[in-house]
């Protein structure tokens, strides 16, 4: 019969020293702690058993008992520190026992250097856990101040303090508090440390301080130690003789400082140090983890700057290097090919897609080179169907960036039928994914895109109309925007489908949207629906009353000139219809409103109002004489005579054209 070891066998066999943890005899208690400490070193199974036996509670009691010998408290802290070096689950259990505030209390209030050191090491392990109670570090200003003082006492303290502060710095408030307490100047000094184990958490802490914080980044950029600025110290840590992970961490710091606006894109530290360093770190001779972080950092560095995008795209074969990250399934290891973990493969794909999205954001030539890279589009299409959410989102972002290319929409995108997987992504996607995917769909629905027709046939109208009802303004905007593109130069059937599915009530809601961009695109949609005479007449016959109400609502509002210009242009389109004209001519309030805008201080509104008059009085159309007579009677022609004196050349041309239409002028 095979015997099975009980999970707590090791603890049970040492029950005597566990019992003696509770002994009033201080020597027995000390010996028991030492035995316990020795039993858990190097064994995660033993750590788990000890935690499950409830021993942590006794250790915390001993640690906080100031009436017992310090040696016992030190050994209790060392044992807790050993337990904290177990698995994430072990550390989470210690956090649940409330060990974090106890450790901080001991660090802040005790005078014994050794006890402080061991508590600090234990706290370092605790606060490295993703669910650590970070707020404790920032609850009292004295905590940060005390930790920074401790950092100057020993190398061990420097490692622990920078690790704790780096892991805990999560918000703008945290960044500001650390900055106010002088953390930047302590970190500047630590950048000169000869110890790798000090430099790495110091670099991580600087990166977390600088991230998306212009005020803190500006201070970092001007801080110095020993007469050398922090940015120059960071450049020194990027030199080729430094470990690659240190180069990467330094490049990340400078990237964050740049993106926060404290160092310009033209600075040589960015152009000739940071960017080339990151490009090299994407290459195959570096670890997968380093390549992932390097590619993601390149994506962030180049995201908004066209010059950096251009430079990166021609730097050291970056585009083929990133493409290789999409194809990697194995990694060379001691001359053997090792199959990569699926999570690592997913991380590499996500990072490469993100970098491609940034590189191709603005430049047509770069987009062309990316798209023409071997198997790239196949990888993008596969990425759209990847089971990993992050890969799928990054692939859609990449596709969105590439879809800005007019030429590629007509060719490559058609060849690969990218609309099919994209429509699949849109079904039941998260808001983040839906936002980027629907933005991409807007581009695929431009009038010159061959994908427009198949998207329509695949239920595109229903999908886009549903987006206009979403609470997220970005999704409403994309829904209306895509419908606007879909309606441009569309046939009557498509326009009727859009109007029927969207409904006039929803159009009214969108025209009252709190987001002005949604309102503008809704007006743009109405303009595109109301184009070409037969379509205008048919749509106005069905929905004219509601559309006129909507336009009146905008013109009577306190909206900006750009919004009112769009509303006047819609009136102009209505005036281009044969029968639709009557919706304007029969409404004296609308005619008065047009007259009012003819003399507006904003020239754009004047031109839009003249456009309305022009379509109403065009002499070759039926009933023109009667309409001209009515408008003359209202004083429109007299206003035109006044406007012909304008110094604005465009307005002059429009007025002159309209005046020639009046038959007996």
C-alpha positions as CSV (number, residue, x, y, z in Angstrom):
1,X,0.0,0.0,0.0
2,X,1.4,3.4,-1.0
3,X,1.4,6.0,1.8
4,X,0.4,9.6,1.0
5,X,2.1,12.4,2.9
6,X,-0.2,14.6,4.8
7,X,0.2,18.3,3.6
8,X,0.9,19.4,7.2
9,X,3.3,16.5,8.0
10,X,6.4,18.8,8.4
11,X,4.6,21.1,10.7
12,X,3.0,18.3,12.7
13,X,6.4,16.6,13.2
14,X,7.7,19.9,14.7
15,X,4.6,20.5,16.8
16,X,6.7,21.0,19.9
17,X,8.5,24.2,18.7
18,X,5.3,25.6,17.3
19,X,3.7,25.1,20.7
20,X,6.6,26.8,22.3
21,X,6.0,30.0,20.2
22,X,3.4,30.6,22.9
23,X,5.7,29.8,25.8
24,X,6.1,32.5,28.5
25,X,9.8,31.4,28.6
26,X,11.4,34.0,26.3
27,X,14.4,31.7,25.4
28,X,12.1,28.8,24.5
29,X,10.0,31.2,22.4
30,X,13.1,32.6,20.7
31,X,14.4,29.0,19.9
32,X,11.0,28.1,18.5
33,X,11.0,31.1,16.2
34,X,14.5,30.3,14.9
35,X,13.4,26.6,14.3
36,X,10.3,27.8,12.5
37,X,12.4,30.3,10.4
38,X,14.8,27.5,9.4
39,X,12.0,25.2,8.4
40,X,10.3,27.6,6.0
41,X,13.4,28.9,4.2
42,X,13.4,27.8,0.6
43,X,10.2,25.7,0.8
44,X,6.9,27.2,-0.5
45,X,5.1,24.1,0.6
46,X,6.3,24.6,4.2
47,X,5.4,28.3,4.0
48,X,1.9,27.4,3.0
49,X,1.6,24.9,5.8
50,X,2.8,27.4,8.4
51,X,0.4,30.1,7.2
52,X,-2.5,27.6,7.2
53,X,-1.7,26.7,10.8
54,X,-2.4,30.2,11.9
55,X,1.2,30.9,13.1
56,X,1.2,34.3,11.4
57,X,-1.1,35.7,14.1
58,X,1.4,34.7,16.8
59,X,4.4,36.2,14.9
60,X,2.6,39.5,14.5
61,X,1.8,39.6,18.2
62,X,5.4,39.0,19.0
63,X,6.6,41.7,16.5
64,X,4.4,44.4,18.0
65,X,5.1,43.6,21.6
66,X,7.6,46.3,22.7
67,X,8.0,44.7,26.2
68,X,9.8,41.6,25.0
69,X,13.5,41.4,24.0
70,X,14.2,43.0,20.6
71,X,15.9,39.8,19.4
72,X,12.6,38.0,19.5
73,X,10.9,40.7,17.5
74,X,13.7,40.7,15.0
75,X,13.4,36.9,14.5
76,X,9.6,37.2,14.2
77,X,10.1,39.9,11.5
78,X,12.7,37.7,9.7
79,X,10.4,34.8,9.7
80,X,7.5,36.9,8.4
81,X,9.9,38.2,5.7
82,X,10.7,34.6,4.7
83,X,7.0,33.8,4.4
84,X,6.5,36.9,2.3
85,X,9.0,35.5,-0.2
86,X,6.6,32.7,-1.0
87,X,4.0,32.6,-3.7
88,X,1.6,35.5,-4.5
89,X,-1.1,33.6,-2.6
90,X,1.1,33.4,0.5
91,X,1.8,37.2,0.3
92,X,-1.9,37.9,-0.2
93,X,-2.7,35.8,3.0
94,X,-0.1,37.9,4.9
95,X,-1.8,41.1,3.7
96,X,-5.2,39.8,4.8
97,X,-3.6,39.2,8.3
98,X,-3.0,42.9,8.4
99,X,0.8,42.7,8.4
100,X,1.4,45.8,6.2
101,X,0.3,48.5,8.8
102,X,2.2,46.6,11.5
103,X,5.4,46.7,9.5
104,X,5.1,50.4,8.7
105,X,4.4,51.1,12.4
106,X,7.6,49.3,13.4
107,X,9.6,51.0,10.7
108,X,8.4,54.4,11.8
109,X,8.5,54.1,15.6
110,X,11.4,51.8,16.6
111,X,15.0,52.9,17.2
112,X,16.7,49.6,16.6
113,X,18.4,49.7,13.2
114,X,18.4,45.9,12.7
115,X,14.7,45.6,13.5
116,X,14.0,48.4,11.1
117,X,16.0,46.8,8.4
118,X,14.3,43.4,8.6
119,X,10.8,45.0,8.8
120,X,11.8,47.1,5.7
121,X,12.8,43.9,3.8
122,X,9.6,42.2,4.7
123,X,7.6,45.4,3.7
124,X,9.4,45.3,0.4
125,X,8.0,41.9,-0.4
126,X,4.5,42.8,0.8
127,X,4.2,46.0,-1.2
128,X,5.5,44.3,-4.4
129,X,2.2,42.4,-4.4
130,X,-0.5,43.8,-6.8
131,X,-3.1,43.8,-4.0
132,X,-0.9,45.5,-1.4
133,X,-2.6,48.4,0.6
134,X,-0.6,51.1,-1.2
135,X,-2.7,53.9,0.4
136,X,-0.9,53.3,3.7
137,X,2.3,54.7,2.3
138,X,0.7,58.0,1.5
139,X,-1.8,58.3,4.4
140,X,0.7,60.2,6.5
141,X,3.4,62.5,5.0
142,X,5.9,61.4,7.6
143,X,5.8,57.9,6.2
144,X,7.3,58.9,2.8
145,X,9.7,61.3,4.5
146,X,10.9,58.6,6.9
147,X,11.4,56.1,4.2
148,X,13.5,58.5,2.1
149,X,15.7,59.1,5.2
150,X,16.1,55.4,5.6
151,X,17.1,55.1,2.0
152,X,20.4,57.0,2.7
153,X,21.5,54.6,5.4
154,X,22.4,51.3,3.5
155,X,22.3,49.6,0.2
156,X,19.7,47.2,1.5
157,X,17.5,50.1,2.5
158,X,17.9,51.8,-0.9
159,X,16.7,48.6,-2.6
160,X,13.7,48.3,-0.3
161,X,12.6,51.9,-0.2
162,X,12.8,52.4,-4.0
163,X,10.9,49.1,-4.5
164,X,8.2,50.1,-2.1
165,X,7.8,53.6,-3.5
166,X,7.9,52.4,-7.1
167,X,5.2,49.8,-6.5
168,X,3.0,52.1,-4.5
169,X,3.1,55.1,-6.9
170,X,-0.2,54.6,-8.7
171,X,-2.0,58.0,-9.0
172,X,-1.4,61.7,-9.7
173,X,-1.8,62.4,-6.0
174,X,0.9,59.8,-5.2
175,X,3.3,61.3,-7.7
176,X,2.8,64.8,-6.3
177,X,3.2,63.7,-2.7
178,X,6.5,61.9,-3.5
179,X,7.7,64.9,-5.4
180,X,6.8,67.3,-2.6
181,X,8.7,65.2,-0.1
182,X,11.8,65.4,-2.2
183,X,11.8,61.9,-3.6
184,X,13.2,63.1,-6.9
185,X,16.4,64.4,-5.4
186,X,16.9,61.2,-3.4
187,X,16.4,59.2,-6.6
188,X,18.8,61.4,-8.5
189,X,21.5,60.5,-6.0
190,X,20.7,56.8,-6.3
191,X,21.1,56.9,-10.1
192,X,24.8,57.2,-9.3
193,X,24.8,54.0,-7.3
194,X,27.3,51.3,-8.4
195,X,24.8,48.6,-7.5
196,X,22.5,47.1,-10.2
197,X,20.0,46.0,-7.5
198,X,19.6,49.7,-6.4
199,X,19.5,51.2,-9.9
200,X,16.7,49.0,-11.3
201,X,14.0,49.9,-8.7
202,X,15.2,53.5,-8.8
203,X,14.6,53.7,-12.5
204,X,11.2,52.1,-12.1
205,X,10.3,54.6,-9.5
206,X,11.4,57.5,-11.7
207,X,9.3,56.1,-14.6
208,X,6.2,55.8,-12.3
209,X,6.7,59.4,-11.1
210,X,7.1,60.8,-14.6
211,X,4.2,58.9,-16.3
212,X,1.7,61.4,-17.7
213,X,2.6,64.1,-15.1
214,X,3.9,67.2,-16.7
215,X,4.7,69.0,-13.4
216,X,6.7,66.2,-11.9
217,X,8.4,65.4,-15.2
218,X,9.5,69.0,-15.5
219,X,11.2,68.8,-12.1
220,X,12.8,65.5,-12.9
221,X,14.2,67.0,-16.2
222,X,15.9,69.8,-14.3
223,X,17.0,67.8,-11.2
224,X,20.7,66.9,-10.9
225,X,23.2,65.1,-8.7
226,X,26.9,65.9,-8.7
227,X,26.5,68.5,-11.4
228,X,24.9,66.0,-13.8
229,X,21.2,66.3,-14.8
230,X,18.9,63.4,-14.3
231,X,18.3,63.1,-18.1
232,X,22.0,62.9,-18.7
233,X,22.4,60.3,-15.9
234,X,19.6,58.3,-17.6
235,X,21.5,58.5,-21.0
236,X,24.6,57.2,-19.2
237,X,22.6,54.2,-18.0
238,X,21.6,53.4,-21.6
239,X,25.2,52.9,-22.8
240,X,25.8,49.5,-24.5
241,X,28.1,48.3,-21.6
242,X,25.1,48.4,-19.2
243,X,22.8,45.4,-18.8
244,X,20.0,45.4,-21.4
245,X,17.2,45.6,-18.8
246,X,18.9,48.7,-17.4
247,X,19.1,50.3,-20.8
248,X,15.4,49.5,-21.3
249,X,14.4,51.0,-17.9
250,X,16.4,54.2,-18.6
251,X,14.8,54.5,-22.1
252,X,11.4,54.1,-20.5
253,X,12.1,56.9,-18.1
254,X,13.2,59.3,-20.9
255,X,10.2,58.3,-23.0
256,X,7.8,59.1,-20.1
257,X,9.5,62.4,-19.4
258,X,9.3,63.3,-23.1
259,X,5.6,62.4,-23.4
260,X,4.9,64.5,-20.4
261,X,6.3,67.5,-22.3
262,X,9.5,68.0,-20.3
263,X,11.9,67.0,-23.1
264,X,11.2,67.9,-26.7
265,X,11.2,65.3,-29.5
266,X,14.1,67.2,-31.2
267,X,16.3,66.7,-28.1
268,X,19.3,64.5,-28.9
269,X,18.6,62.4,-25.8
270,X,15.3,61.3,-27.5
271,X,16.4,61.3,-31.2
272,X,19.8,59.7,-30.9
273,X,19.8,57.9,-27.6
274,X,16.3,56.8,-26.5
275,X,14.8,55.8,-29.8
276,X,17.8,53.9,-31.2
277,X,18.2,52.1,-27.8
278,X,14.6,50.9,-27.9
279,X,14.9,49.8,-31.6
280,X,18.0,47.6,-30.8
281,X,16.2,46.1,-27.8
282,X,13.4,44.8,-30.1
283,X,15.8,42.5,-31.9
284,X,15.8,38.7,-31.6
285,X,19.0,38.5,-29.5
286,X,17.1,40.0,-26.5
287,X,14.7,38.2,-24.3
288,X,11.0,38.1,-25.3
289,X,10.1,40.1,-22.2
290,X,12.6,42.9,-23.1
291,X,11.4,42.9,-26.7
292,X,7.8,43.3,-25.6
293,X,8.5,46.2,-23.3
294,X,10.8,47.9,-25.9
295,X,8.1,47.6,-28.6
296,X,5.4,49.0,-26.3
297,X,7.7,51.9,-25.3
298,X,8.4,52.7,-28.9
299,X,4.6,52.7,-29.5
300,X,4.2,55.2,-26.7
301,X,7.3,57.3,-27.7
302,X,6.2,57.7,-31.3
303,X,2.4,57.8,-30.8
304,X,1.8,61.5,-31.4
305,X,5.0,62.8,-33.2
306,X,5.3,62.4,-37.0
307,X,9.0,63.1,-37.0
308,X,9.7,60.3,-34.5
309,X,7.4,58.0,-36.4
310,X,9.4,58.6,-39.6
311,X,12.8,58.2,-37.9
312,X,11.7,55.0,-36.1
313,X,10.4,53.5,-39.3
314,X,13.8,53.7,-41.0
315,X,15.9,52.9,-37.9
316,X,17.8,49.6,-38.0
317,X,15.2,47.5,-39.7
318,X,12.5,48.2,-37.1
319,X,9.5,47.3,-39.3
320,X,10.9,43.8,-40.2
321,X,11.9,43.3,-36.6
322,X,8.4,44.0,-35.3
323,X,6.9,41.8,-38.0
324,X,9.2,39.0,-36.8
325,X,7.6,39.4,-33.3
326,X,4.2,38.6,-34.9
327,X,5.6,35.4,-36.4
328,X,7.6,34.2,-33.4
329,X,6.4,30.9,-32.0
330,X,9.8,29.6,-30.8
331,X,12.9,31.1,-29.3
332,X,16.5,30.1,-29.7
333,X,17.9,28.8,-26.4
334,X,21.4,27.2,-26.2
335,X,21.1,26.4,-30.0
336,X,17.8,24.7,-29.4
337,X,14.4,26.0,-30.5
338,X,12.1,26.3,-27.4
339,X,8.4,26.7,-28.0
340,X,7.2,29.9,-26.3
341,X,4.4,30.1,-23.8
342,X,1.1,31.2,-25.4
343,X,1.0,34.2,-23.0
344,X,4.4,35.3,-24.2
345,X,3.4,34.9,-27.8
346,X,0.3,37.0,-27.1
347,X,2.4,39.7,-25.4
348,X,4.7,39.9,-28.4
349,X,1.9,40.2,-30.9
350,X,0.2,42.9,-28.8
351,X,3.4,44.9,-28.5
352,X,4.2,44.6,-32.2
353,X,0.6,45.6,-33.3
354,X,0.7,48.6,-30.9
355,X,4.1,49.8,-32.3
356,X,2.8,49.4,-35.9
357,X,-0.3,51.4,-35.0
358,X,1.8,54.3,-33.7
359,X,4.3,54.2,-36.6
360,X,1.5,54.3,-39.2
361,X,-0.6,56.9,-37.5
362,X,0.2,59.9,-39.8
363,X,2.4,59.1,-42.7
364,X,1.2,57.4,-45.9
365,X,4.7,56.2,-46.9
366,X,5.2,54.4,-43.5
367,X,1.7,52.8,-43.8
368,X,2.6,51.6,-47.3
369,X,5.9,50.0,-46.0
370,X,4.1,48.4,-43.1
371,X,1.3,47.0,-45.3
372,X,3.8,45.7,-47.9
373,X,5.8,43.8,-45.2
374,X,5.5,40.1,-45.9
375,X,2.5,38.4,-44.3
376,X,1.8,41.5,-42.2
377,X,-1.9,41.9,-43.3
378,X,-2.5,38.1,-42.8
379,X,-1.2,38.6,-39.2
380,X,-3.5,41.6,-38.7
381,X,-6.5,39.6,-39.9
382,X,-5.6,36.7,-37.7
383,X,-5.1,39.2,-34.8
384,X,-8.7,40.4,-35.2
385,X,-9.9,36.8,-34.5
386,X,-7.3,36.1,-31.7
387,X,-8.9,34.6,-28.5
388,X,-6.7,37.0,-26.4
389,X,-8.6,40.2,-25.8
390,X,-5.4,42.4,-25.6
391,X,-4.1,41.0,-28.9
392,X,-7.5,41.6,-30.6
393,X,-7.6,45.2,-29.3
394,X,-4.0,45.9,-30.5
395,X,-4.8,44.4,-33.9
396,X,-7.8,46.6,-34.3
397,X,-5.7,49.6,-33.3
398,X,-3.2,48.7,-35.9
399,X,-5.9,48.2,-38.6
400,X,-7.4,51.6,-37.6
401,X,-4.1,53.3,-38.1
402,X,-3.5,51.6,-41.5
403,X,-7.1,52.2,-42.6
404,X,-6.3,56.0,-42.8
405,X,-4.6,55.1,-46.2
406,X,-6.9,56.0,-49.1
407,X,-4.8,53.8,-51.5
408,X,-4.8,50.8,-49.2
409,X,-8.5,51.0,-48.6
410,X,-9.0,50.5,-52.4
411,X,-6.4,47.7,-52.8
412,X,-4.9,45.7,-49.9
413,X,-7.9,46.0,-47.6
414,X,-10.2,44.7,-50.3
415,X,-7.8,41.8,-51.1
416,X,-7.8,40.7,-47.5
417,X,-11.5,41.4,-46.9
418,X,-10.6,42.9,-43.5
419,X,-14.3,44.0,-43.0
420,X,-15.3,40.4,-42.3
421,X,-13.3,39.8,-39.1
422,X,-13.9,43.5,-38.1
423,X,-17.6,43.0,-38.2
424,X,-17.1,39.9,-36.1
425,X,-15.1,41.9,-33.5
426,X,-18.0,44.4,-33.2
427,X,-20.4,41.7,-32.1
428,X,-20.5,41.8,-28.3
429,X,-17.2,43.5,-27.9
430,X,-16.1,45.5,-24.8
431,X,-16.4,49.3,-25.0
432,X,-12.7,49.8,-25.5
433,X,-12.6,47.3,-28.4
434,X,-15.9,48.6,-29.8
435,X,-14.6,52.2,-29.8
436,X,-11.5,51.4,-31.9
437,X,-13.3,48.9,-34.1
438,X,-16.1,51.4,-34.9
439,X,-13.5,54.1,-35.6
440,X,-12.0,51.7,-38.1
441,X,-15.4,51.0,-39.6
442,X,-15.8,54.7,-40.2
443,X,-12.8,54.6,-42.5
444,X,-14.0,51.5,-44.3
445,X,-17.3,53.2,-45.1
446,X,-15.8,56.2,-47.0
447,X,-17.3,56.5,-50.4
448,X,-14.2,55.2,-52.3
449,X,-13.9,52.1,-50.1
450,X,-14.9,48.8,-51.8
451,X,-15.8,47.4,-48.4
452,X,-18.8,49.8,-48.1
453,X,-21.2,47.5,-50.0
454,X,-20.4,44.2,-48.2
455,X,-20.6,46.0,-44.8
456,X,-24.1,47.2,-45.7
457,X,-25.1,43.7,-46.7
458,X,-23.8,42.3,-43.4
459,X,-26.1,44.4,-41.2
460,X,-23.9,47.4,-40.9
461,X,-26.8,49.9,-40.5
462,X,-28.4,48.0,-37.6
463,X,-25.0,47.8,-35.8
464,X,-24.2,51.5,-36.3
465,X,-27.7,52.7,-35.3
466,X,-27.4,50.7,-32.1
467,X,-24.1,52.4,-31.3
468,X,-25.9,55.8,-31.3
469,X,-27.8,54.7,-28.3
470,X,-24.8,53.8,-26.2
471,X,-24.0,55.9,-23.0
472,X,-20.3,56.2,-24.0
473,X,-20.1,59.4,-26.1
474,X,-17.2,58.0,-28.2
475,X,-19.4,55.1,-29.3
476,X,-22.3,57.5,-30.1
477,X,-19.9,59.6,-32.1
478,X,-18.5,56.7,-34.1
479,X,-22.0,55.3,-34.8
480,X,-23.2,58.7,-36.2
481,X,-19.9,59.3,-38.0
482,X,-20.0,55.9,-39.8
483,X,-23.7,56.4,-40.7
484,X,-22.7,59.8,-42.1
485,X,-20.0,58.2,-44.3
486,X,-22.4,55.5,-45.3
487,X,-25.0,58.0,-46.4
488,X,-22.5,60.0,-48.6
489,X,-23.6,59.6,-52.2
490,X,-25.6,56.5,-51.3
491,X,-28.6,55.4,-53.2
492,X,-32.1,56.0,-52.0
493,X,-32.6,52.5,-50.6
494,X,-29.6,52.9,-48.2
495,X,-30.7,56.4,-47.1
496,X,-34.2,55.1,-46.4
497,X,-32.8,52.2,-44.5
498,X,-30.7,54.5,-42.3
499,X,-33.6,56.9,-41.6
500,X,-36.0,54.0,-40.9
501,X,-33.7,52.2,-38.5
502,X,-32.4,55.3,-36.7
503,X,-35.8,57.0,-36.5
504,X,-36.5,60.7,-36.3
505,X,-36.8,60.6,-32.5
506,X,-33.3,59.3,-32.2
507,X,-32.1,62.0,-34.6
508,X,-33.7,64.6,-32.3
509,X,-31.9,63.0,-29.3
510,X,-28.6,63.1,-31.1
511,X,-29.2,66.8,-32.0
512,X,-29.6,67.5,-28.3
513,X,-26.5,65.5,-27.4
514,X,-24.2,67.0,-24.7
515,X,-21.2,66.2,-26.9
516,X,-20.9,68.8,-29.7
517,X,-19.0,66.4,-32.0
518,X,-22.0,64.0,-31.9
519,X,-24.2,66.9,-32.8
520,X,-22.0,68.0,-35.7
521,X,-21.8,64.5,-37.2
522,X,-25.6,64.2,-36.9
523,X,-26.0,67.4,-38.8
524,X,-23.5,66.0,-41.3
525,X,-25.6,62.8,-41.6
526,X,-28.7,64.9,-42.3
527,X,-26.8,66.8,-45.0
528,X,-25.7,63.6,-46.7
529,X,-29.2,62.1,-46.5
530,X,-30.6,65.3,-48.0
531,X,-28.6,65.3,-51.2
532,X,-29.6,64.9,-54.9
533,X,-33.1,66.2,-55.8
534,X,-35.2,63.0,-55.9
535,X,-33.8,61.9,-52.5
536,X,-34.4,65.3,-50.9
537,X,-38.0,65.4,-52.1
538,X,-38.7,61.8,-51.0
539,X,-37.1,62.1,-47.6
540,X,-38.8,65.5,-46.9
541,X,-42.2,64.1,-48.0
542,X,-41.8,61.4,-45.3
543,X,-40.0,63.3,-42.6
544,X,-40.1,67.0,-43.6
545,X,-41.9,68.3,-40.6
546,X,-39.6,66.7,-38.1
547,X,-36.5,67.7,-40.0
548,X,-37.6,71.3,-40.2
549,X,-38.2,71.2,-36.4
550,X,-34.7,69.9,-35.8
551,X,-33.1,72.6,-38.0
552,X,-35.1,75.4,-36.3
553,X,-34.1,74.0,-32.9
554,X,-30.4,74.4,-33.9
555,X,-30.8,77.9,-35.4
556,X,-32.6,79.1,-32.3
557,X,-30.0,77.7,-29.9
558,X,-26.9,79.2,-28.5
559,X,-24.7,76.8,-30.3
560,X,-21.4,77.8,-32.0
561,X,-21.2,79.2,-35.5
562,X,-19.8,75.9,-36.8
563,X,-23.0,74.1,-35.6
564,X,-25.3,76.7,-37.0
565,X,-23.4,76.7,-40.3
566,X,-24.2,73.0,-40.7
567,X,-27.9,73.6,-40.0
568,X,-28.0,76.4,-42.6
569,X,-26.4,74.0,-45.1
570,X,-29.1,71.5,-44.5
571,X,-31.7,74.2,-45.3
572,X,-29.7,74.9,-48.4
573,X,-29.9,71.2,-49.4
574,X,-33.6,71.2,-48.7
575,X,-33.9,74.3,-50.9
576,X,-32.3,72.3,-53.8
577,X,-35.3,69.9,-53.9
578,X,-38.1,70.4,-56.3
579,X,-41.0,69.9,-54.0
580,X,-39.0,70.2,-50.8
581,X,-38.5,73.9,-51.3
582,X,-42.0,74.5,-50.0
583,X,-41.0,73.4,-46.5
584,X,-38.9,76.6,-46.4
585,X,-41.0,78.9,-48.6
586,X,-44.1,78.2,-46.5
587,X,-42.4,79.0,-43.2
588,X,-42.0,82.8,-42.8
589,X,-40.1,82.2,-39.5
590,X,-37.5,80.2,-41.4
591,X,-37.2,82.8,-44.1
592,X,-36.7,85.5,-41.5
593,X,-34.1,83.4,-39.8
594,X,-32.2,83.0,-43.1
595,X,-32.3,86.8,-43.6
596,X,-31.0,87.3,-40.1
597,X,-28.0,85.2,-40.9
598,X,-27.3,87.0,-44.2
599,X,-26.2,90.0,-42.1
600,X,-24.5,88.0,-39.3
601,X,-21.0,89.1,-38.1
602,X,-19.6,85.6,-39.0
603,X,-18.8,85.4,-42.7
604,X,-19.2,81.6,-42.7
605,X,-22.8,81.9,-41.6
606,X,-23.5,84.6,-44.2
607,X,-22.2,82.4,-47.0
608,X,-24.3,79.5,-45.7
609,X,-27.4,81.7,-45.6
610,X,-26.7,82.9,-49.2
611,X,-26.4,79.2,-50.2
612,X,-30.0,78.8,-49.0
613,X,-31.3,81.8,-51.0
614,X,-29.4,80.7,-54.1
615,X,-31.2,77.3,-54.2
616,X,-34.5,78.9,-53.6
617,X,-34.3,81.5,-56.4
618,X,-32.5,79.5,-59.2
619,X,-34.3,80.9,-62.2
620,X,-34.2,77.8,-64.4
621,X,-36.4,75.9,-61.9
622,X,-40.2,75.8,-61.8
623,X,-41.8,78.5,-59.7
624,X,-38.6,80.5,-59.4
625,X,-40.4,83.8,-60.4
626,X,-42.9,83.4,-57.5
627,X,-40.2,82.6,-55.0
628,X,-38.1,85.5,-56.1
629,X,-41.0,87.9,-55.8
630,X,-41.8,86.7,-52.3
631,X,-38.2,87.0,-51.2
632,X,-37.9,90.5,-52.8
633,X,-40.9,91.6,-51.0
634,X,-39.3,90.5,-47.7
635,X,-36.2,92.6,-48.5
636,X,-33.8,89.8,-49.4
637,X,-32.7,91.4,-52.7
638,X,-32.0,94.7,-50.9
639,X,-29.8,92.8,-48.4
640,X,-27.9,91.3,-51.3
641,X,-27.3,94.8,-52.8
642,X,-25.8,95.8,-49.4
643,X,-23.6,92.6,-49.2
644,X,-22.1,93.1,-52.7
645,X,-20.0,95.8,-51.1
646,X,-18.2,93.2,-48.9
647,X,-14.4,93.0,-48.8
648,X,-14.6,89.2,-48.4
649,X,-13.9,87.8,-51.9
650,X,-15.7,84.5,-51.3
651,X,-18.8,86.2,-49.9
652,X,-18.7,88.6,-52.8
653,X,-18.7,85.8,-55.4
654,X,-21.6,84.0,-53.7
655,X,-23.7,87.2,-53.5
656,X,-22.9,88.1,-57.1
657,X,-24.0,84.7,-58.3
658,X,-27.3,84.9,-56.5
659,X,-28.1,88.4,-57.7
660,X,-27.7,87.3,-61.3
661,X,-30.5,84.8,-60.7
662,X,-33.2,87.4,-60.0
663,X,-34.9,87.8,-63.4
664,X,-35.8,91.5,-63.4
665,X,-33.0,92.8,-61.2
